Amino acid sequence: MDAFLVLTVAAIVLGGLGVWLFFWTLKSGQYDDLDGAAERILIDDEEDSAR
């Protein structure tokens, strides 16, 4: 029963930490530019084309 209590508390703490981190990333603007990374892969760097 002690192990169940420890695992339950650990799961709640880790779940809460995950939810807090998700909302922190939303507030800090991590998901604002979803198309930028997808389009950046298509742009050739000038340094690479000179070699």
Secondary structure, 3 states (H helix, E strand, C coil): CHHHHHHHHHHHHHHHHHHHHHHHHHHCCCCCCHHHHHHHCCCCCHHHHHC
